[in-house]
Amino acid sequence: MDAVQLLAEISTELAIQREMLEQLADTPPHWSSYLPSFVSIASVAVAFVLGIKSMDASKRQLDLAQEQLRASNQLLEKELRATIIASGRREWIENLRKESSSYLGHIETLKTCFDQKSYKNGEHRKIISTITKSQLYIELMLNDKESDSISTIDSMHNIIKIMRDGPNKNTEDYKIQLEEITNNQRDFRNAIRSILKKEWERVKTLE
């Protein structure tokens, strides 16, 4: 029973008692004749007070339930966001791993034709074009403010510069070029491994 219903019952009960008093106005009744009326009014009043208290308790329970629901929704939203981010980072890691592997494979292919004859015939141009595209793709995936990314990008720039300049006619200089290519490949590989490891650790903290 809500407050409106209780007030309506009290008003009805008071109207009945008023009518009874008017009928008994000429013959003053004994005080005990009013007892049932007083008891009835008191009962309704008590019910009204209890109803108000019950409504207050219900409101507190409702507020508590709403607060718990908000907290649950916030937690669910946080977990969902973390899952989405983790999924995206895993895909990023896999793409970088595949592209880096492909890049190193192209470098090895170009090394097989890194000689005067092949460069004179233009056999290197298509491979260099493929390497350049792969290099650009990798660069766009990296954060050029992080040390490992900077090392990766520098290694690729060093390699492509040597490849574009072509093999030196001097034998000793040519050997130095091949050694520099190999050293930069090693630096590239180590930097990429470090990046992938760090990113995988980040993903695990989100799961």
Buried (B, 14 or more C-beta within 10 A) or exposed (E): EEEEEBEEBBEEBEEEBEEBEEEEEEEEEEEEEBEEBEEBBEEBEEBBEEBEEEEEEEEEEEEEEEEEEEEEEEEEEEEEEBEEBBEEBBEBBEEBBEBBEBBBEBBEBBBEBBBEEBBEEEBBEEBBEBBBEBBEBBBEBBEEEBEBBBBBBBBBEBBBEBBEEBBBEEEEEBEEBBEBBEEBBEBBBBBBEBBBEEBEEEBEEBE
